[in-house]
């Protein structure tokens, strides 16, 4: 059994940012990571053409700005280099290949007991800590919905976390399920590599360019959300026109209002809309059922499909090991407290990176958690001195 002041579960952006903030305040902490590297989602489970959808000034981690030489909209590899530099800059040493099997709060001792397995040696070890930070993020495990007949589909089923490029899908009929940023960009990538691409669009969403989003973010200093939404919506209408005849419908609420209230981002167009207009990418409504090699849609259309790529998001796996999740998470594995106090639970437990605010939210959470732990420690020291 080993004692440490703060245990952080996860060496993604949230965990490393929290570790850096704690270390700046001279608070001992330990980062546990089940994979063999930091930022594993970026390094292992992202597609090749991925770029940051937001400008770099909104995508930095605490106390470490991006290089002025880096592009405004960074590639995956450029951001990974930044992430590795961040680890070196703050001398963070995660314990890789260490999977948290359980974490329980010991009421009588006012501490957390964390059981950890070394996935290489199989050795089990117990850590006890006064504070516990859940930083394994929203994207722990890929989610594939249980569609009727999917189990009998004769083609290939791929989650977006396993998709790298459209190269191996050339000349194949590929259906993308999910019309968020990942789904729309994967559909574009597939089409570029010569796949016969279609995409399922079930919900309403805004389509904006990267430049429109950047303008909107910069205007927050001067205008209200409603004023920004009105302005950006006009720009979007001028650029894209009415997309409803192509199966894409715009919500009544504005893009920045929706992002702030629901966490749902607008789709940042990388060229997919033009391909949809030219019918290079076909749009279909929700899936009704799957019959071996055929997919049947709610409008009655039936298409022969060779592969389905599910860009249907992720689910948190924290509840698999966090036995006392009710102190900070709800039944869905998300914060039980509402923004902006979502990051703090009871009995010294916190969650980082679950605000649906991207890397800016990660940074905000990390700073708030470190400051709160510092305050809690100072309060206890004051009581002892008194």
Secondary structure, 3 states (H helix, E strand, C coil): CEEEEEEEECCCHHHHHHHHHHHHCCCCEEEECCCCCCCHHHHHCCCCCCECCCCHHHCCECCECCCCCCCCCCEHHHHHHHHHHHHHHCCCCCECCEEEEEEEEECCCCEEEEEEEECCCCCEEEEEEEEEEECCCCCCEECCCCCCCHHHCCCEEEEHHHCCCCHHHCCCEEEEECCCHHHHHHHHHHHHCCCEEEEECCCCCCEECHHHHHHHHHHCCCCCHHHHHHHHHHHHHHHHCCCHHHCCCCCCCCHHHHHHHHCCCCEECCCHHHHHHCCCEEEECCEEEEECCEEEECCCCEEECCEEEECCCEECCHHHHECCHHHCECCCCCECCCCCCCCECCCCEEECCCCCCHHHHHHHHHHHHHHHHHHHHHHHHHHHHC
